[in-house]
Amino acid sequence: MAILAMALAARCDAAPTPQWPLPDEETLSYAVRWGRLTVVDATFVLRNRDSDAASHTIAVDATTTAIPSRIYRVANHYETVLDVRTGLPTTYRKECDEAKFAESSLLQYAQAERSAVYTRLDAPTRHAELVGDTHNLFSGLYYLRRHDFATRRTTDFHLDAKGVYWHARATRTRNLRTDAGDVWEVRVDFERAAGLEEPLQSDLLTDNIVRGDSPLTLHIRPAAEGGGRPPVVVYMEYQMRGFRLTAEFREDETDSASDG
């Protein structure tokens, strides 16, 4: 396993880090659907964290809609601080309040030292060794927005999901014309690299997005020519406990504070 982790780390670290083409601030809204029913409203807010713009914060709020909340209530907040130079997370905070699950946790990443500290209110502090430059779920999505799939069809990166470290390979499978415009269809496959033997229990919304037996499908709309509109994930599809879920971008509710 150690040899495999070293090999995967070399593969990922060899890929060049793309430049940051996203705006300093933006708000994106998504409808998470099971079939035709919208079960969760999710909002992504990207903003400067400090005066010199050395770091950004991705704040995500996810709340069940009226009818689904009667069956299973979700009111979760996720906050990732990114180093703008690398796009890698430095901290990841989760505040999850669900009908049958609650979590308050803080993950601190020391990327240069290849280490992480996991702190939860209901568990001892845990120290772990990273396999290389490592994203969490949300920084990983922004990493893929930064990648030019027209130039490089495939990109590799590491991902931390519930204490398990994965090697992720994202591949542009085809170009599509959709209601959201021309997009790259991207398949993300995951291969376990290191970390916990069994993943930690997690919240319902993100629990099964990263899996070794099922790829994640994304539609990424490239940036507009001239940089007037940043690249955006307009569609995501994944399996959750036997159910197919999709997240669809709500263009008419987007409030971009910068043209990029």
Secondary structure, DSSP 8 states (H G I E B T S, - for coil): -HHHHHHHHHHHHTS------S-SSEEEEEEEEETTEEEEEEEEEEEE-STT--EEEEEEEEEE-HHHHHHS-EEEEEEEEEETTT--EEEEEEEEEESS-EEEEEEEEETTTTEEEEEETTEEEEEEE-SSSEE-HHHHHHHHHHS-TTT-SEEEEEEEETTEEEEEEEEEEEEEEETTEEEEEEEEEEEEEEE-SS-----TTTTTTS-SSS-EEEEEE---GGGSS--EEEEEEEEETTEEEEEEE-GGG-EES---
